[in-house]
Amino acid sequence: MALTPAQATYFGFPGTLLFALLLLSALALFAYTVSRRVQLLLLGAGDRENRLERPLARLWHVVEYGFLQRKMFRDAYAGLYHALIFSGFLVLLLRTLMLVFEGLFPGAALPFLPAGFWEGYLLVKDAVLVTTFVGVVLALLRRHVARKERLDPSFDADLILCLIGFLMVTDLAAGAAKMALDAKAAAAGASGVAAAAGAASAHAALATNALWEPLTSSLSKQISSLSFSSLQSIYFGSWWAHLVAILVFANYLPFAKHFHVITALPNLFFAKLDSPGKMVTFDIEKAAEAERFGVSRAEDFTWKQKLDMFTCTECGRCREVCPTHLTGKPLSPKGFMVDLRNALYTDADALIDVDAGRGDGSAEVALAARTPLIGGWIDEETIWACTTCRYCEHACPVGITYVDKITDLRRHLVLERSEFPKEAQTAFNGMERQGNPWNFAASDRDAWTKDLPFPVLTMAEAADAKLAGGIEVLFWVGCAGSYEERGKRVSRSLAKLLHEAGVTYAILGKEETCTGDAARRLGNEYLFQTLAQQNVERMKGYGVTKIVTNCPHCFNTLANEYPDFGGRFEVMHGTELVARLVAEGRIRLVHGAPMSLSFHDPCYLGRHNGVYDAPRELLNAIPGVSIRELPNSRENGMCCGAGGGRMWLDETIGTRVNQARFAEIEANGTDAVGVSCPFCMVMLGNAKAEMAGTTEAFDVLELAARALPVHPG
């Protein structure tokens, strides 16, 4: 392809060489910086999960949350401007390649484009220049006019947004100037009789440009009266400014929070695909041999956990929903992640040099004197504040996890330093000695069955009576269901419902012990694994295949974490099984009175395991009950404050989480609130007493049992 006059004037050997040198230098610097980030990523512990299994599911995860940006639109305004900017990046990537190719090979076009593609692309490109610029303006307005609490002032964010806007302006200016230059050169190149034909040809070209590049063509007409040299200056200046800005932008990204432009899609691809409620199991014996438990240094996190740190956009969506932050605790998921990243970046050079065995020993000295991660970058109060409700993870648009990092820090404090809140010791002792965190006698574990009008068999009794093969399901009662007063009422309710349906079930009775959920989430992995192995061996010994439990914490642990210890069971929550029995006609719910009801979604049933419908289906089957949804419900439900072992710890900072949730329930103006978790029952009941509230909490299974037919005798 012949050079246009504009190109011939500019793209001589010196200009092409200068651009090639600049491009190579920028790429080399980018490669070096990214290689240092990769080295930092690969330091420390290896990942404990297979991040390459189920590749098609991973690709769809990238499409759903990366390209379609499903989570971004939970905030419609932010979703709109982010989608406009993101689509601009996708569309203008090809335009950037074209400009780079033009700089290296003047007058040539990209060789891999199919015939007829370019015209359609130019039309889309012209539209995207506008929409991306609009997205930038909307983003700046959100930051500086309609500000949200979650967005902190950020020079970095403003710089990047202005740079993106600058790229749109320079792209448009370069395109318009080039179009005007080509038209002016075509018209000037004709003489005599050919002048009219040359002018006609130029006008035809402009008409075609107006069709495929309406915005660029419109601007080109506005500047077409300028001199040839002025148009050249606009074109050359805009072209250089645009590409230099892109190279600066690319090299700035690894040092800024906008590194997520590069890392977000990989982070989504390597995301955890298992149940979000499952914590990763590590080899406790190998950890003991290495004399290292959990994480005490930033570099000891796995590569995926560090990729999370690189990917944090500081959008604050996690902070906006975190119950601990909202109630005045020191934990802010956003601040926590930024502090971890800063701890990693601050010592990055020394860490890499020590790992590579380079240097004169100064790196080792620097690392020995650095700020500690726990107690320095991260306060211990922050580590213990988390309820592991996972609302932060649900809100994060780029797939960052927080709970795993907090529990890794807790593991170090508990197992290596023996430093933890004193109340946790009581719970640990109870689980270890009596099989429950309340420290009640293990011999009383099945005492709740004595008030029932029918016998409840234990698995041992069923085995002695040679009925074990006929047991349909094991009723895992749990510690709360065995000892806590309201919990025992719910256990009796579920037993009545199963008896009514003719389900053959049994309990472990005195052989049942705590699943270890609270021990694991408070960092005592050794105690958890001891309890898990003991429980799995006992259930496998009885040939258990199906389990029902009313405790979401037991449900999550049995279903998602016990398989690591050989315990692969079909686990149902009580509301799931009873709702199914009602739907099958095996249970009839006939008694009821008018009652308006809020429903509080337990975190470990909902966000951890996706069970939202079963409790509502069961409530809707009870005569007279009408549900009025809370403002924050289902995936957006607020935690009661008991998760992550917080049930056993004092809450002395800020507002109590259970009181904040109960205030929302009271404001909903219903007669009662339904729950499906014994911990939620305790926390909301306590809040009612503390706040002199009026909304009574009922377990869904309690209400269902009340609605059963009354049988004579």
Phi, psi and omega in degrees: 000132180287149178287142171287161178305320180298316181291320181298324179291327188260310188276058171276183183303314182300317181293317179296317180295317180298317180294319180299318179294318179296316180297314180297320180296316180295319179294321179295317179295318179297315180298320180295312181298314180294323178297324176293322177293322179294318176302316179296322180299321188270359176289155170082213189289144173284160181285146184261007180236154176277107186268006180244352180292155179053059184299325180293321177296324179292319178296319178295324177299320177294316180297312186294313186259341179267302184277318179276344173053053185301319184282335183299326187277006170293335167249100190302319182296309180295322179299321180296306184290329178291321178295321179296317180290318182295318178296327176298317178299316182295314183288318187278356174300317179294320178299320178296316178300322179297316180294320177296316179298321178296322179290327181275326183229080186307131176085350181270157177251162178301128188284345188261007182274133180288158179298137179083355182287320193298320183298312179297321179296319181299323179296315178295317180302317180298318179294320183291328176303321180285310185296324179293318178297320176299318177300319178297316180297316179298320179295318178294323177295320178298322183284327190241349179242293179267062188292145174250152182301328185287345182262111177278151175305135185212110174299322181301313180295317180297319180298313182295317180297317179294325179294320177296315177300321178298321179297321179294318182293316182290326176298313180296317181295316180297316180296318181293318180295319180295318179298317179293321178297314181297318179294318181293320180292322180295319180289321182286337184283347179266149180218156177062225181298330183285347183299316181297318179294321179296317179295319179298320178297319179296318179295322178297319178297318179296322178296319178296317178299320180298330180286314186267333178229069187299320181290312180297319180296319180298316178293323179300319179296325181293331183252005185294340180281350179291160180290162180302316182292324179293318178296321176300317181297318178297314182296308183297316181297317180292319180299311181294315182299320181296310184286324176296320178298320178297317181292322176294316180303312182298321182279342177278331186307313183297346181259358187239169177294341179281012170303340180297341176302327180267322190264345187298312182295315174300322180297322177291322180296320183269015182295160177291128180258345177291177176306132181298340180279357183273124171271148182285135178269132175244161182286106185293329181289318178295322178297321179294321178296322179279351182055039178218120179239138177065208185231130176234351179228147184302323183288347182278350174294157179290166181298325179291322177296324177287327175298324173303316181297316178299328191272345183302125182269355183060032180287339176080007179297327178294317181294327183295336184244351185295122182295331179287320177294317183294339180254018171085019177276164182286349181277121167236117183307319178298310179298322178300313182292320179295320179296319177298316180296317179296321177298321180289315183290324183301322182254017187301310184299316180295319180298316181292318181295317179295318180297325181273356180072028181259166171099179184253016181099351181293329179295318178297320179296317180297319181291326179293332183259006186287165177292128180295152179290307179271123182091350177243280176292320183241121179285146181297327177300325178296318183295322184272354184283336190292136175264003181054032183287342177070015176294324178299317181291323177296326183277336187292125182282349183243020169076026179282141174251145183242322186300319182297325181287320179294316180291330175295321176293322177296320179302319179296314182297320184281309190275333183255322182258345186054043179242115180198163180304140186299331180294333180295330181297322178298316179294318179299314181299317181296317179295323183286320188265323184244355179079016177204146184286349178279347183070022174284159184295134179298331181292344181263011188296329181255017182295336181297340183281346187293335182273001182276146181279007179217156182284147173244115182285146167270163178298325179295317179294320178296322179294318179296325180272008180058038179252000186303324181292340181264001179285120181284322187207145172271126174272105176275110189282320182083166184292314181296317180292342181265331190237323185284138191302309178294324179298322179294324177297323179290321177300317178295325178295315179295321178299318179296318181295318178293320179296318179299323182279354181076023178281129177275114184222167177210165176242166175277339179065230183293345179277348179282139173229172180304142177292338180094008181307308183294323179299314181296316185282344171270001174102355182270074183296326181298313179295318179301311183295326176297312180295319182297313181297320180296314181293319180296315180299320182293315182292320177295327178297330178267001179073028181294134175237331182234140181227141170236139179213150177264356181263115179300331179290317174296316179305311182296316183292314181295318185281321191253333187250331179292335175302333177295344181247018177090003182263084181259099183238156169274114187247131179236145169280153182305320181293328178295312183292315183292321177299321178293319179295324176294315180297329180278354180083009180279341175232132175248130177252112191240336183261143178181163177226155180304128180207124172271138190221129165276157173234126180263117181281119175293137183300319185281349173266320184274276187298329180282330187225003172070020179264103180239326189278322187304312179298323180290321177299320180291318178298318180294340179275351181271123182304132174092343183277129174235131184267131171244108187296143175287155177305322176249101183219173182052232183300336183258014181295144180272144181293151175276346178102001187264343186291168178066023182082359181295343176306329188257001183250148176290147178242103188244355183251130176068199177283144177290135183299319181295327178289322177297318178291319182293326177299322177294321179294315179300318182294342180286343171071032179260166179292326185206173174233133178267142177227166176221038180206131180294329178292317177298321179300314180295313185294317180287326175296318177298317181297321178300316179292317182294327185256006183052046182280176182241345185276114182277142178263134177230140172285144181303322181290329174301311181296322179294319180294325177296333184272001180292152175298149176269121182265136179300140176078000000 
